[in-house]
Every structure is written in C-alpha cells, then in structure tokens.
C-alpha cells in the first residue's frame, strides 16, 4: 500500500483540537513574557549571561523581548478558536526548529560554559516535539 493508506481507517483522535488550542494559548502566554526583556533586558543576566555594552542590551531587548511579543500577537487570534490551529502550529514548529538548530550549532562550535545553552535546548526541543506532534495530528484531522 502507498504511504499513509493504512492510516485511512484509523479513528480520529478526539481532543486534538483542544490540546492544540491549549498549546497555542501556552505558547502565546510564553511569548508575551518577552515584555519583561523588552523593558528590562538586564533581567537576562539572571540566566548567567553578562550583558556588556549597549549593543548586547539592544540585542536582548529585540530578540528576547519584542520579537516574541510580535509572535504572540500573531498567535493570539488562534487562542480564541476551538479548532483549526494549523497555521499557529506551523509557525511554532518552524521557529523552535530554528532555535534548536542554532543551539546545536552553538554547542558544536562554541567553547566554554554551555549551561544556559543546554537548558534552553532542552526546553526548545520539548516545545518542538510537542508542536510537531500536534501539527501532524491537526494536518491529519484536516485532510480526513
């Protein structure tokens, strides 16, 4: 049989839409957490990283502050829908795949203390797996 043919007769998982919605809500709330870094980038040093100079502070304000806020604004309408979260899950999966790739590259190329990188990698990899699984389920549900 062609790939996927054996899946046609499986019953659809109930609750996939609810799980996706909860996940999108949590991701949105997490992204809105960027407000803290947008207005107080020095909080980032609590992670054990030193911010030296205006460029470092501006980078944290942008990459950990305003970028996540913009993503949260994009995700927010999905929080109101009970089903149909494919677009939001695609965005979350793509973003976290990029973050995981960047963390792995950093571990491979950079020397020194990598405590922050490995901790962030564990969290980002978990988000990637969950978003990928939910996306696959949503896509299967959409085509069924």
C-alpha positions in Angstrom: 0.0 0.0 0.0 1.0 3.6 -0.6 2.4 5.5 2.3 -0.5 6.8 4.5 -3.1 4.4 3.1 -3.1 2.3 6.2 -4.0 5.4 8.3 -7.3 6.0 6.5 -9.3 3.6 8.6 -8.0 4.7 11.9 -10.4 6.6 14.1 -9.5 10.2 14.5 -8.2 11.2 17.9 -10.7 13.1 19.9 -9.4 16.1 21.8 -6.7 17.0 19.3 -8.3 20.4 18.7 -8.5 21.1 22.5 -4.8 20.0 23.0 -3.7 22.2 20.1 -5.7 25.2 21.5 -4.2 24.8 25.0 -0.7 24.5 23.5 -1.2 27.7 21.4 -2.5 29.5 24.4 0.5 28.5 26.5 2.9 29.4 23.6 1.2 32.8 23.3 1.5 33.5 27.0 5.1 32.4 27.0 5.8 34.7 24.0 4.1 37.7 25.8 6.7 37.1 28.5 9.0 39.0 26.2 7.6 42.2 27.7 9.9 41.7 30.6 13.0 41.6 28.4 11.8 44.4 26.2 11.6 46.8 29.1 14.2 45.3 31.5 16.8 43.5 29.4 19.1 43.4 32.4 16.9 40.6 33.7 18.6 38.4 31.1 21.8 38.4 33.2 19.9 36.3 35.8 20.5 33.5 33.2 24.2 33.7 34.0 25.0 35.7 30.8 26.7 39.1 31.0 25.3 42.0 29.0 28.2 44.2 28.2 27.5 47.3 26.1 24.5 48.9 24.5 24.6 46.5 21.5 24.2 43.5 23.8 21.3 45.2 25.7 19.6 46.2 22.4 20.0 42.6 21.1 18.4 41.1 24.2 15.6 43.7 24.0 14.9 42.8 20.4 15.5 39.0 20.2 14.1 38.1 23.6 11.7 41.0 24.0 10.0 42.5 21.0 10.3 39.5 18.6 8.5 37.2 21.0 5.8 39.9 21.5 5.3 40.1 17.8 4.9 36.3 17.6 2.4 36.4 20.5 0.4 39.0 18.6 0.3 36.6 15.6 -0.6 33.6 17.7 -3.3 35.4 19.9 -6.3 35.0 17.4 -5.7 31.3 17.5 -6.3 31.3 21.2 -9.9 32.3 20.5 -10.6 29.4 18.1 -11.6 26.0 19.3 -10.2 24.2 16.3 -8.0 24.9 13.2 -4.6 25.7 14.7 -2.5 24.5 11.7 -1.1 28.0 10.9 -0.1 28.7 14.5 1.4 25.2 15.0 3.4 25.6 11.7 4.8 28.9 13.0 5.7 27.5 16.4 7.3 24.4 14.9 9.3 26.4 12.4 10.6 28.9 15.0 11.5 26.2 17.5 13.2 24.1 14.8 15.4 27.1 14.0 16.1 27.7 17.7 17.1 24.0 18.2 19.3 24.1 15.2 21.0 27.3 16.4 21.6 25.8 19.9 23.1 22.7 18.4 25.4 24.7 16.2 26.4 26.8 19.2 27.2 23.6 21.2 29.3 22.3 18.3 31.2 25.4 17.6 31.5 27.4 20.8 33.7 26.6 23.8 33.2 27.3 27.4 30.3 27.1 29.8 27.2 26.0 27.9 24.8 25.7 30.9 22.4 28.2 29.5 22.5 26.8 26.0 21.9 23.2 27.1 19.0 24.3 29.4 17.4 26.4 26.6 18.0 23.5 24.2 16.1 21.0 26.4 13.1 23.4 26.6 13.1 24.3 23.0 13.5 20.7 21.8 10.5 19.7 24.0 8.4 22.5 22.5 9.5 21.5 19.0 8.4 17.8 19.6 5.0 18.8 21.1 4.3 21.3 18.4 5.4 18.9 15.7 3.2 16.1 17.0 0.2 18.4 17.4 0.8 19.8 13.9 0.8 16.3 12.4 -2.4 15.5 14.2 -4.1 18.7 13.1 -3.0 18.1 9.5 -4.3 14.5 9.6 -7.6 15.8 11.0 -7.8 18.5 8.4 -7.4 16.0 5.5 -9.7 13.4 6.9 
